């Protein structure tokens, strides 16, 4: 068996979601990134994006391959599953707002057959090279993050707001300050505002349920799909 060499250098996995910007390629010298680069999955072992070793004796092997081969020797003895890499690391460049969304938690993921996802955001410089003309609706205000509901929000009130396209009115707004962090546990409704540049560490999951998408028009001139019932099954109303 080949001895596991360290450090391992992986190729990033790029995502060109429609809300993405173009800052990641020049900031991080990513010659192979798409022009619109919403996310760069730096380290990932997921069916939707698997990191590949760039060089050395393990060149061409995926992180999923290595996890299956080395188990706890790679992921550590405290990982929930020694044969599955537990985390996903990514860079996010939000030219536009992301949808108002929620991810399942460990406690409720089975209700939707989704993967639990708790994440942590570290705010990079959110205003770096952002042109006013690129901000959604021409906004010149500082970038914002949205996480949690205003006091008094109820499921019935939220359902009514979803039907009226006003669900964002219930969200708590946080200023996106460089160097700041924000913890997003599974079950917490949240959204990333336009102009934000974020380093995210999360559970190894790609389950996202959209509650509201700012009436955005997606591909083929149609709104993107919402997941209302899955959202209500995933929201943890005990979170502050």
VENDA-V698007 format. One record per residue. N is the residue number from 1. BURIAL is b if it has 9 or more other ideal C-beta (glycine too) atoms within 8 Angstrom, else e. D_LAST is the distance of its C-alpha to the last C-alpha in whole Angstrom. Layout:
n=N burial=BURIAL d_last=D_LAST
n=N burial=BURIAL d_last=D_LAST
//
This chain:
n=1 burial=e d_last=50
n=2 burial=e d_last=49
n=3 burial=e d_last=47
n=4 burial=b d_last=43
n=5 burial=b d_last=44
n=6 burial=e d_last=41
n=7 burial=e d_last=40
n=8 burial=b d_last=39
n=9 burial=e d_last=39
n=10 burial=b d_last=38
n=11 burial=e d_last=38
n=12 burial=b d_last=35
n=13 burial=b d_last=34
n=14 burial=b d_last=33
n=15 burial=b d_last=31
n=16 burial=b d_last=33
n=17 burial=e d_last=30
n=18 burial=b d_last=31
n=19 burial=b d_last=28
n=20 burial=b d_last=29
n=21 burial=b d_last=31
n=22 burial=b d_last=34
n=23 burial=b d_last=33
n=24 burial=b d_last=33
n=25 burial=b d_last=37
n=26 burial=e d_last=38
n=27 burial=e d_last=35
n=28 burial=e d_last=36
n=29 burial=e d_last=39
n=30 burial=b d_last=39
n=31 burial=e d_last=42
n=32 burial=e d_last=41
n=33 burial=b d_last=38
n=34 burial=e d_last=38
n=35 burial=e d_last=38
n=36 burial=b d_last=35
n=37 burial=b d_last=33
n=38 burial=b d_last=29
n=39 burial=b d_last=28
n=40 burial=b d_last=30
n=41 burial=b d_last=29
n=42 burial=b d_last=31
n=43 burial=b d_last=31
n=44 burial=b d_last=30
n=45 burial=b d_last=31
n=46 burial=b d_last=30
n=47 burial=e d_last=33
n=48 burial=e d_last=31
n=49 burial=b d_last=32
n=50 burial=b d_last=34
n=51 burial=b d_last=35
n=52 burial=b d_last=39
n=53 burial=b d_last=41
n=54 burial=e d_last=43
n=55 burial=e d_last=46
n=56 burial=b d_last=47
n=57 burial=e d_last=48
n=58 burial=b d_last=45
n=59 burial=e d_last=45
n=60 burial=e d_last=44
n=61 burial=e d_last=42
n=62 burial=b d_last=39
n=63 burial=b d_last=36
n=64 burial=b d_last=36
n=65 burial=e d_last=39
n=66 burial=b d_last=39
n=67 burial=b d_last=36
n=68 burial=e d_last=38
n=69 burial=e d_last=41
n=70 burial=e d_last=40
n=71 burial=b d_last=37
n=72 burial=b d_last=35
n=73 burial=e d_last=38
n=74 burial=b d_last=36
n=75 burial=b d_last=32
n=76 burial=e d_last=32
n=77 burial=e d_last=32
n=78 burial=e d_last=29
n=79 burial=b d_last=28
n=80 burial=e d_last=27
n=81 burial=e d_last=30
n=82 burial=e d_last=33
n=83 burial=e d_last=34
n=84 burial=b d_last=31
n=85 burial=b d_last=30
n=86 burial=b d_last=26
n=87 burial=b d_last=25
n=88 burial=b d_last=25
n=89 burial=b d_last=26
n=90 burial=b d_last=26
n=91 burial=b d_last=27
n=92 burial=b d_last=25
n=93 burial=b d_last=27
n=94 burial=b d_last=25
n=95 burial=b d_last=28
n=96 burial=b d_last=26
n=97 burial=b d_last=23
n=98 burial=e d_last=22
n=99 burial=b d_last=20
n=100 burial=b d_last=17
n=101 burial=b d_last=16
n=102 burial=b d_last=15
n=103 burial=b d_last=16
n=104 burial=b d_last=16
n=105 burial=b d_last=15
n=106 burial=e d_last=18
n=107 burial=e d_last=17
n=108 burial=b d_last=17
n=109 burial=b d_last=20
n=110 burial=e d_last=23
n=111 burial=e d_last=22
n=112 burial=b d_last=23
n=113 burial=e d_last=25
n=114 burial=b d_last=23
n=115 burial=b d_last=22
n=116 burial=b d_last=19
n=117 burial=b d_last=18
n=118 burial=b d_last=15
n=119 burial=b d_last=16
n=120 burial=b d_last=16
n=121 burial=b d_last=18
n=122 burial=b d_last=20
n=123 burial=b d_last=21
n=124 burial=b d_last=25
n=125 burial=e d_last=27
n=126 burial=b d_last=26
n=127 burial=e d_last=28
n=128 burial=b d_last=31
n=129 burial=e d_last=34
n=130 burial=b d_last=32
n=131 burial=e d_last=34
n=132 burial=e d_last=33
n=133 burial=e d_last=35
n=134 burial=e d_last=33
n=135 burial=b d_last=30
n=136 burial=b d_last=29
n=137 burial=e d_last=30
n=138 burial=e d_last=32
n=139 burial=e d_last=29
n=140 burial=e d_last=29
n=141 burial=e d_last=26
n=142 burial=e d_last=24
n=143 burial=b d_last=22
n=144 burial=b d_last=19
n=145 burial=b d_last=16
n=146 burial=b d_last=13
n=147 burial=b d_last=10
n=148 burial=b d_last=7
n=149 burial=b d_last=7
n=150 burial=e d_last=9
n=151 burial=e d_last=8
n=152 burial=e d_last=11
n=153 burial=e d_last=11
n=154 burial=e d_last=13
n=155 burial=e d_last=14
n=156 burial=e d_last=18
n=157 burial=b d_last=17
n=158 burial=b d_last=16
n=159 burial=b d_last=19
n=160 burial=e d_last=21
n=161 burial=b d_last=20
n=162 burial=b d_last=20
n=163 burial=e d_last=24
n=164 burial=e d_last=24
n=165 burial=e d_last=23
n=166 burial=e d_last=20
n=167 burial=b d_last=17
n=168 burial=b d_last=16
n=169 burial=e d_last=16
n=170 burial=b d_last=13
n=171 burial=b d_last=12
n=172 burial=e d_last=10
n=173 burial=e d_last=13
n=174 burial=b d_last=14
n=175 burial=e d_last=18
n=176 burial=b d_last=19
n=177 burial=e d_last=21
n=178 burial=e d_last=24
n=179 burial=e d_last=23
n=180 burial=e d_last=19
n=181 burial=e d_last=17
n=182 burial=b d_last=13
n=183 burial=e d_last=12
n=184 burial=b d_last=11
n=185 burial=b d_last=11
n=186 burial=b d_last=13
n=187 burial=b d_last=11
n=188 burial=b d_last=9
n=189 burial=b d_last=11
n=190 burial=b d_last=12
n=191 burial=b d_last=16
n=192 burial=b d_last=18
n=193 burial=b d_last=20
n=194 burial=b d_last=24
n=195 burial=b d_last=26
n=196 burial=b d_last=23
n=197 burial=b d_last=25
n=198 burial=b d_last=23
n=199 burial=b d_last=24
n=200 burial=b d_last=21
n=201 burial=b d_last=21
n=202 burial=b d_last=20
n=203 burial=b d_last=21
n=204 burial=b d_last=24
n=205 burial=b d_last=23
n=206 burial=b d_last=24
n=207 burial=b d_last=22
n=208 burial=e d_last=20
n=209 burial=b d_last=20
n=210 burial=b d_last=20
n=211 burial=b d_last=18
n=212 burial=b d_last=20
n=213 burial=b d_last=23
n=214 burial=b d_last=23
n=215 burial=e d_last=27
n=216 burial=b d_last=28
n=217 burial=e d_last=31
n=218 burial=b d_last=32
n=219 burial=e d_last=35
n=220 burial=e d_last=38
n=221 burial=e d_last=37
n=222 burial=e d_last=34
n=223 burial=b d_last=30
n=224 burial=b d_last=29
n=225 burial=e d_last=27
n=226 burial=b d_last=24
n=227 burial=b d_last=23
n=228 burial=b d_last=21
n=229 burial=e d_last=21
n=230 burial=b d_last=20
n=231 burial=b d_last=17
n=232 burial=b d_last=16
n=233 burial=b d_last=17
n=234 burial=b d_last=15
n=235 burial=b d_last=12
n=236 burial=b d_last=9
n=237 burial=e d_last=8
n=238 burial=e d_last=6
n=239 burial=e d_last=4
n=240 burial=e d_last=0
//
